[in-house]
Structure formats: structure tokens, C-alpha cells
Amino acid sequence: MGRVKIQMKKIVDRQQRNIAFAKRKSGLLKKAYELFILCDVQMVLIFFSPSGKLFLFDTKARMEETIKKYVDVPVRPRCRENFGDQTRSKDIEDEIFKCNGELAKVEQQLGYFLKHPNQWATRDDIEYQEKILEETLDKVRSRKKYLEAQNEVFDASNCLFQTDMEISPSE
């Protein structure tokens, strides 16, 4: 008995959607790992669960290096090779427009901080700026903890690799 053909549409039931996500996530990660091992390719896989949890898979190169390499490729060749149909290109353009809007908002908020604090006229202005600063500081601290954890994992694996190199007999 063969497999049943599944229609590609959103699964309405949240529990069934989470089950499908868990199964397909492990399959996707397995395929990415196989592609990396068999073909020795540099890749980064970034996705979020329905609940918003971040999942990452990166290969021998650091994620930032791979993303920088992708960003350095001119936009036109990227779109033609990977996103042949117009709808995906339109989705990407919409995402870029959205990101540019967010960037403008962040730059505007940054402009507030470049002002001298004496220029804020009301207590509400100062409390608003304080709130933004605290949120930004929380984000920076969170990113710092993440990077420190990544660095500890890298250092531990590097230390194990060096220990293996020292123990193995030289030829």
C-alpha cells in the first residue's frame, strides 16, 4: 500500500499542525545534514516553529559567514536561480519593503537618543525613551548570552578536537 498524496494547504487543527511540524522538521534537518555530508556544501537553515521557537542548522562555516556570502551575491542572480516564479520574488520584495520600514522606525528611535536629554520636554517623553532603552538593553543582553553560549560550545568542541589531535599517534 502506497503513501497518500497530501494536499499542500494549511492544516487547520493546531494540534495536527504541531505534529506535522515536528515530523517534517526532523526530516528537513536530516536532509540538510545528508546534503552537507554527501556534497560538502555550505548551508544555513533558519526557521521558526508555529509557537515562534527558533531552529538553526549551520554547517562547517559560521552562520554569519554563510549569510554574508549570500548577501554579497547580486540580487538579480539570486532571484533567478532560487526563485524563478514571480510570486516568490514579490514576497521577497514585500519582505524587503517591510524590513526597510522597520529600519526607518529604528533609525527614527535612534535619532531620539542622539538628542541631548534636556531637549525632551515632558516626563512622558523621558519615560518613553527610558522604556525603549531598557527594551534595547534587554535585547542586547539576550544576544550577548546567546553568543557567549555559542562561543562556549565552539571552545569546548575545539578543545576536544585539539585533545584528540594530541592523543592520536603521529605518522
C-alpha positions in Angstrom: 0.0 0.0 0.0 1.4 3.4 -1.0 1.5 6.7 0.6 -1.5 9.1 0.5 -1.0 12.3 -1.5 -1.2 15.2 0.8 -2.8 18.5 -0.4 -0.5 21.5 0.2 -2.7 23.7 2.3 -2.5 25.0 5.8 -3.5 22.4 8.4 -6.4 24.0 10.3 -6.2 21.9 13.5 -3.5 23.4 15.7 -2.5 20.0 17.3 -2.3 18.3 13.9 -0.2 21.2 12.6 2.2 20.9 15.5 2.6 17.2 14.9 3.2 17.7 11.2 5.7 20.4 12.0 7.6 18.1 14.4 7.8 15.3 11.9 8.7 17.4 8.9 11.2 19.5 10.9 13.2 16.3 11.8 13.0 15.2 8.2 14.2 18.6 6.9 17.1 18.7 9.3 18.0 15.1 8.3 18.0 16.0 4.6 20.1 19.1 5.3 22.6 17.1 7.2 22.8 14.5 4.5 23.3 17.1 1.8 26.1 18.7 3.9 27.8 15.4 4.4 27.4 13.9 0.9 28.1 17.1 -1.1 30.2 19.1 1.3 28.1 22.2 0.8 28.0 25.3 3.0 24.4 26.0 4.2 22.3 27.6 6.8 18.8 26.6 7.6 16.7 29.0 9.8 13.1 28.5 10.6 10.6 29.2 13.4 8.0 26.8 14.9 4.3 27.7 14.9 4.9 28.8 18.5 7.8 31.1 17.5 10.7 28.9 18.6 13.9 29.4 16.6 15.6 26.5 14.9 19.0 26.7 13.3 21.2 24.4 11.3 24.5 25.5 10.0 27.5 23.6 8.6 31.2 23.9 9.0 31.2 27.7 8.3 29.7 30.0 10.8 26.1 31.1 10.1 27.1 34.8 9.8 29.8 33.9 7.1 27.3 31.9 5.0 24.7 34.7 5.2 27.3 37.3 4.3 28.3 35.2 1.3 24.6 35.1 0.3 24.1 38.8 0.7 27.2 39.5 -1.3 25.7 37.8 -4.3 23.9 40.4 -6.5 20.1 40.4 -6.1 19.2 39.6 -9.7 21.2 36.3 -9.9 19.9 35.2 -6.5 16.3 35.7 -7.6 16.7 34.0 -10.9 18.5 30.9 -9.6 16.4 30.3 -6.5 13.1 32.0 -7.0 12.1 31.6 -10.6 8.4 32.4 -10.3 7.1 35.9 -9.9 5.1 35.3 -6.7 8.2 34.4 -4.6 10.0 37.4 -6.0 7.1 39.6 -5.0 7.0 38.1 -1.5 10.7 38.8 -1.1 10.2 42.4 -2.3 7.4 42.8 0.2 9.6 41.5 2.9 12.4 43.9 1.9 9.9 46.8 2.0 8.7 45.7 5.4 12.3 45.5 6.7 13.1 48.9 5.3 10.1 50.3 7.2 11.3 48.7 10.4 14.8 50.1 9.7 13.4 53.6 9.3 11.5 53.2 12.6 14.7 52.1 14.4 16.7 54.9 12.8 14.0 57.4 14.0 14.2 56.0 17.5 18.0 56.2 17.3 17.6 59.8 16.4 15.8 60.4 19.7 18.8 59.1 21.6 21.2 61.3 19.7 19.4 64.3 21.0 20.5 65.8 24.3 18.2 64.6 27.1 17.5 68.2 28.1 15.6 68.5 24.8 12.8 66.1 26.0 10.1 68.4 27.2 7.8 66.2 29.2 8.0 63.4 31.7 6.2 61.1 29.3 8.9 61.7 26.7 11.6 60.7 29.2 9.7 57.7 30.4 9.1 56.6 26.8 12.8 56.9 26.0 13.7 55.1 29.2 11.4 52.2 28.2 12.9 52.0 24.7 16.4 52.0 26.2 15.5 49.2 28.7 14.0 47.1 25.9 17.0 47.6 23.7 19.3 46.8 26.6 17.4 43.5 27.2 17.8 42.6 23.6 21.5 43.3 23.7 21.9 41.2 26.9 19.9 38.4 25.4 22.1 38.4 22.2 25.2 38.6 24.3 24.2 35.5 26.3 23.4 33.6 23.1 26.8 34.5 21.6 28.6 33.6 24.8 26.8 30.2 24.8 27.7 29.6 21.2 31.3 30.6 21.9 31.5 28.1 24.9 30.2 25.3 22.7 32.7 26.2 20.0 35.5 26.4 22.5 34.6 23.1 24.1 34.4 21.3 20.7 37.7 22.9 19.6 39.3 21.8 22.9 38.1 18.2 22.3 39.4 18.3 18.8 42.9 19.6 20.0 42.9 16.9 22.7 42.2 14.2 20.1 45.0 15.6 17.9 47.4 15.4 20.8 46.4 11.9 21.8 46.5 10.4 18.3 49.9 9.0 17.2 51.7 10.9 14.5 52.7 9.1 11.4 
